[in-house]
Amino acid sequence: MRFAIPLIVLAGLIAVFFFGLQHDPRELPSPLIGKSAPAFELPIVPFPASDAPPLRLTASELKGKPLLVNFFASWCAGCQVEHPFLMQLAQTGTVELVGIDYKDADADLRAWLGQKGNPYAPILADLEGKVGIDWGVYGVPETFVLNADGVIVYKHIGPMTAEAWKTKIRPLLGAGA
């Protein structure tokens, strides 16, 4: 019995690791799925820069049509990877992209988008990351799919890809996407 207990514990640990490692961390369930987007009010980042006082946008103003809310930053390596696809997606006009610039300086954001292009309409600034926390953002990039009622129907963790768009996101947006 003395030798059996360590073997049983070892077998249990092997089973836990085996089944745990088969889990894709990009598929972490979000408690926000099926719920309205968390309330927020963020400044709109004018692009290109403007001297006008910044306008603000609230979560309630995101209702009315399906859209993607993409948390990103100029300093984010994954955001660099997904950006060309987001530019292609924006050019098709199949869905509106709302960008939430996460913990980033406006000057860095403008320089980056000035060089790479701007797929977002609008760009919002979450300088302190508080809205990201409310949305359950683990790290950028993360993209939320909202239906026309402003309800989150899907959360994509990591860089957006053509495959993720085709197989998971576009079907959630309906026939028009």
C-alpha contacts under 8 A as a table, 3 or more apart, distances in Angstrom:
res1	aa1	res2	aa2	distance
1	M	4	A	4.94
1	M	5	I	6.50
2	R	5	I	6.02
2	R	6	P	7.69
3	F	6	P	5.97
3	F	7	L	6.69
4	A	7	L	5.13
4	A	8	I	6.07
5	I	8	I	5.09
5	I	9	V	6.17
6	P	9	V	5.05
6	P	10	L	5.99
7	L	10	L	4.97
7	L	11	A	6.04
8	I	11	A	5.08
8	I	12	G	6.14
9	V	12	G	5.04
9	V	13	L	6.22
10	L	13	L	5.11
10	L	14	I	6.17
11	A	14	I	5.10
11	A	15	A	6.21
12	G	15	A	5.12
12	G	16	V	6.24
13	L	16	V	5.06
13	L	17	F	6.17
14	I	17	F	5.22
14	I	18	F	5.94
15	A	18	F	5.03
15	A	19	F	6.17
16	V	19	F	5.48
16	V	20	G	5.78
17	F	20	G	4.96
17	F	21	L	5.80
18	F	21	L	5.55
18	F	22	Q	6.72
19	F	22	Q	5.38
19	F	23	H	7.20
20	G	23	H	5.61
21	L	24	D	7.74
23	H	27	E	7.79
24	D	27	E	5.50
24	D	28	L	7.49
25	P	28	L	5.62
26	R	156	H	6.98
26	R	157	I	5.05
26	R	158	G	6.75
27	E	156	H	7.54
27	E	157	I	7.27
29	P	33	I	8.00
29	P	155	K	7.99
30	S	33	I	5.78
30	S	136	G	7.50
30	S	155	K	6.92
32	L	35	K	5.27
32	L	36	S	7.52
32	L	37	A	7.50
32	L	135	W	7.51
32	L	152	I	6.48
33	I	151	V	7.62
33	I	152	I	5.16
33	I	153	V	5.23
33	I	154	Y	6.11
33	I	155	K	7.58
34	G	151	V	5.98
34	G	152	I	5.62
34	G	153	V	5.65
35	K	151	V	5.25
35	K	152	I	5.83
35	K	153	V	7.96
36	S	149	D	7.80
36	S	150	G	5.58
36	S	151	V	4.11
36	S	152	I	6.05
37	A	59	A	6.66
37	A	135	W	7.57
37	A	146	L	7.69
37	A	150	G	5.97
37	A	151	V	5.73
37	A	152	I	5.95
38	P	59	A	6.94
38	P	134	D	6.45
38	P	135	W	6.31
39	A	58	T	7.00
39	A	59	A	5.28
39	A	60	S	7.34
40	F	57	L	7.99
40	F	58	T	5.37
40	F	59	A	5.48
40	F	131	V	6.59
41	E	56	R	6.32
41	E	57	L	5.46
41	E	58	T	4.33
41	E	59	A	6.81
42	L	56	R	5.34
42	L	57	L	5.52
42	L	58	T	6.60
42	L	124	L	5.95
42	L	125	A	6.15
42	L	126	D	6.74
43	P	54	P	6.01
43	P	55	L	5.70
43	P	56	R	4.18
43	P	57	L	6.32
43	P	124	L	5.65
43	P	125	A	5.81
44	I	54	P	6.11
44	I	55	L	5.46
44	I	56	R	5.41
44	I	57	L	6.57
44	I	122	P	6.69
44	I	123	I	5.70
44	I	124	L	4.52
44	I	125	A	6.48
45	V	49	A	7.86
45	V	54	P	6.98
45	V	106	D	7.44
45	V	122	P	7.65
45	V	123	I	5.45
45	V	124	L	5.57
45	V	125	A	6.31
46	P	49	A	5.29
46	P	50	S	6.02
46	P	54	P	7.29
46	P	123	I	7.53
47	F	50	S	7.39
47	F	110	R	6.88
48	P	110	R	7.11
49	A	110	R	7.60
57	L	61	E	6.72
57	L	124	L	7.74
58	T	61	E	5.48
58	T	62	L	7.34
59	A	62	L	5.43
59	A	63	K	7.75
59	A	150	G	7.92
60	S	63	K	5.96
60	S	150	G	7.41
62	L	65	K	7.68
62	L	150	G	6.24
63	K	66	P	7.76
63	K	147	N	7.86
63	K	148	A	5.47
63	K	149	D	5.29
63	K	150	G	4.78
64	G	148	A	4.65
64	G	149	D	6.17
64	G	150	G	7.45
65	K	147	N	6.48
65	K	148	A	3.90
65	K	149	D	7.30
66	P	95	V	6.98
66	P	96	E	7.53
66	P	145	V	7.42
66	P	146	L	5.49
66	P	147	N	4.28
66	P	148	A	4.51
66	P	149	D	7.89
66	P	150	G	7.68
66	P	173	L	6.26
67	L	95	V	5.67
67	L	96	E	5.03
67	L	97	L	6.08
67	L	98	V	7.32
67	L	145	V	6.07
67	L	146	L	5.41
67	L	147	N	6.69
67	L	148	A	7.64
68	L	95	V	7.15
68	L	96	E	6.34
68	L	97	L	4.98
68	L	98	V	6.08
68	L	143	T	6.46
68	L	144	F	5.62
68	L	145	V	4.77
68	L	146	L	6.21
69	V	97	L	6.07
69	V	98	V	4.75
69	V	99	G	5.92
69	V	100	I	7.11
69	V	143	T	5.49
69	V	144	F	5.06
69	V	145	V	6.52
69	V	146	L	7.51
70	N	97	L	7.02
70	N	98	V	6.12
70	N	99	G	4.92
70	N	100	I	6.03
70	N	141	P	6.93
70	N	142	E	5.85
70	N	143	T	4.29
70	N	144	F	6.43
71	F	99	G	6.03
71	F	100	I	4.74
71	F	101	D	6.04
71	F	102	Y	6.14
71	F	132	G	7.62
71	F	137	V	7.97
71	F	140	V	5.89
71	F	141	P	5.49
71	F	142	E	5.31
71	F	143	T	6.21
72	F	76	C	7.04
72	F	79	C	6.00
72	F	99	G	6.94
72	F	100	I	6.24
72	F	101	D	5.24
72	F	102	Y	5.71
72	F	140	V	5.27
72	F	141	P	4.94
72	F	142	E	7.14
73	A	76	C	5.35
73	A	79	C	6.71
73	A	101	D	5.31
73	A	102	Y	5.46
73	A	103	K	7.09
73	A	104	D	5.91
73	A	109	L	7.17
73	A	140	V	7.04
73	A	141	P	7.67
74	S	79	C	7.25
74	S	80	Q	7.62
74	S	104	D	6.91
74	S	108	D	6.49
74	S	109	L	5.56
74	S	112	W	6.03
75	W	104	D	7.60
76	C	79	C	5.21
76	C	80	Q	6.56
76	C	140	V	6.74
76	C	141	P	7.44
77	A	80	Q	5.14
77	A	81	V	6.59
78	G	81	V	5.00
78	G	82	E	6.35
78	G	140	V	7.28
78	G	141	P	6.19
78	G	158	G	6.62
78	G	159	P	5.35
79	C	82	E	5.19
79	C	83	H	5.89
79	C	140	V	7.13
79	C	141	P	5.62
79	C	159	P	6.25
80	Q	83	H	5.37
80	Q	84	P	7.87
81	V	84	P	7.10
81	V	159	P	6.48
82	E	85	F	5.52
82	E	86	L	6.30
82	E	159	P	4.91
82	E	160	M	5.29
82	E	161	T	6.54
83	H	86	L	5.00
83	H	87	M	6.16
83	H	116	K	7.81
84	P	87	M	5.07
84	P	88	Q	6.37
85	F	88	Q	5.04
85	F	89	L	6.11
85	F	160	M	7.28
85	F	161	T	6.60
85	F	162	A	6.93
86	L	89	L	4.92
86	L	90	A	6.03
86	L	119	P	6.10
86	L	160	M	7.57
87	M	90	A	5.15
87	M	91	Q	6.27
87	M	117	G	7.15
87	M	118	N	7.06
87	M	119	P	4.98
88	Q	91	Q	5.17
88	Q	92	T	6.55
89	L	92	T	5.33
89	L	93	G	6.88
89	L	94	T	7.19
89	L	95	V	7.63
89	L	119	P	7.88
90	A	93	G	5.40
90	A	94	T	7.38
90	A	95	V	7.15
90	A	96	E	7.08
90	A	97	L	7.00
90	A	119	P	5.27
90	A	120	Y	7.46
91	Q	119	P	7.76
93	G	96	E	6.97
94	T	176	G	7.11
94	T	177	A	4.93
95	V	177	A	6.60
96	E	120	Y	7.55
96	E	121	A	6.87
97	L	119	P	6.84
97	L	120	Y	5.03
97	L	121	A	5.96
97	L	122	P	7.54
98	V	120	Y	5.33
98	V	121	A	5.51
98	V	122	P	5.38
98	V	123	I	6.14
98	V	124	L	7.68
99	G	120	Y	5.39
99	G	121	A	7.16
99	G	122	P	6.36
99	G	123	I	4.65
99	G	124	L	6.08
100	I	123	I	5.81
100	I	124	L	4.68
100	I	125	A	5.76
100	I	126	D	6.41
101	D	104	D	6.20
101	D	109	L	7.69
101	D	123	I	6.88
101	D	124	L	5.98
101	D	125	A	4.91
101	D	126	D	5.77
101	D	127	L	7.39
102	Y	125	A	6.64
102	Y	126	D	5.05
102	Y	127	L	6.01
102	Y	128	E	7.63
102	Y	129	G	5.93
102	Y	132	G	7.24
102	Y	140	V	7.60
103	K	125	A	7.87
103	K	126	D	5.98
103	K	127	L	4.31
103	K	128	E	5.60
103	K	129	G	5.65
104	D	108	D	7.02
104	D	109	L	6.81
104	D	125	A	7.83
104	D	126	D	7.78
104	D	127	L	5.95
105	A	108	D	5.30
105	A	109	L	6.24
105	A	127	L	7.31
106	D	109	L	5.00
106	D	110	R	6.08
106	D	125	A	7.94
107	A	110	R	5.19
107	A	111	A	6.16
108	D	111	A	5.17
108	D	112	W	6.11
109	L	112	W	5.18
109	L	113	L	6.09
110	R	113	L	5.23
110	R	114	G	5.68
111	A	114	G	5.01
111	A	115	Q	6.26
112	W	115	Q	5.27
112	W	116	K	6.04
112	W	117	G	7.89
113	L	116	K	4.94
113	L	117	G	4.81
113	L	118	N	5.33
114	G	117	G	5.65
114	G	118	N	7.34
120	Y	123	I	5.85
126	D	129	G	5.26
126	D	130	K	6.90
126	D	131	V	6.38
126	D	132	G	7.33
129	G	132	G	5.09
129	G	133	I	6.34
130	K	133	I	5.12
130	K	134	D	6.44
131	V	134	D	5.00
131	V	135	W	6.26
132	G	135	W	5.09
132	G	136	G	6.17
132	G	137	V	5.10
133	I	136	G	5.00
133	I	137	V	5.73
133	I	138	Y	7.96
134	D	137	V	7.69
137	V	140	V	7.28
137	V	142	E	6.80
139	G	142	E	6.95
140	V	157	I	7.89
140	V	158	G	6.89
141	P	157	I	6.65
141	P	158	G	5.19
141	P	159	P	5.83
142	E	155	K	7.17
142	E	156	H	5.70
142	E	157	I	4.64
142	E	158	G	5.62
142	E	159	P	7.23
143	T	155	K	5.79
143	T	156	H	5.03
143	T	157	I	6.55
143	T	158	G	7.98
143	T	160	M	7.61
144	F	152	I	6.55
144	F	153	V	7.60
144	F	154	Y	5.80
144	F	155	K	4.54
144	F	156	H	6.27
145	V	152	I	5.71
145	V	153	V	5.64
145	V	154	Y	5.10
145	V	155	K	6.36
145	V	169	I	7.19
145	V	172	L	7.93
146	L	149	D	7.60
146	L	150	G	5.38
146	L	151	V	5.24
146	L	152	I	4.48
146	L	153	V	5.79
146	L	154	Y	7.43
147	N	150	G	5.43
147	N	151	V	5.48
147	N	152	I	6.60
147	N	153	V	6.70
147	N	173	L	6.95
148	A	151	V	7.40
152	I	155	K	7.64
153	V	172	L	7.48
154	Y	169	I	7.55
156	H	160	M	7.40
160	M	164	A	6.45
160	M	165	W	7.15
161	T	164	A	5.20
161	T	165	W	6.19
162	A	165	W	5.03
162	A	166	K	6.03
163	E	166	K	5.11
163	E	167	T	5.98
163	E	168	K	7.99
164	A	167	T	5.41
164	A	168	K	5.37
164	A	169	I	6.44
165	W	168	K	5.80
165	W	169	I	4.80
165	W	170	R	5.53
166	K	169	I	6.45
166	K	170	R	5.62
166	K	171	P	7.40
167	T	170	R	6.90
167	T	171	P	6.95
168	K	171	P	6.18
168	K	172	L	7.01
169	I	172	L	5.33
169	I	173	L	6.80
170	R	173	L	5.29
170	R	174	G	7.02
170	R	177	A	5.93
171	P	174	G	5.70
171	P	175	A	7.51
171	P	177	A	7.76
173	L	176	G	7.34
173	L	177	A	5.99
174	G	177	A	6.04
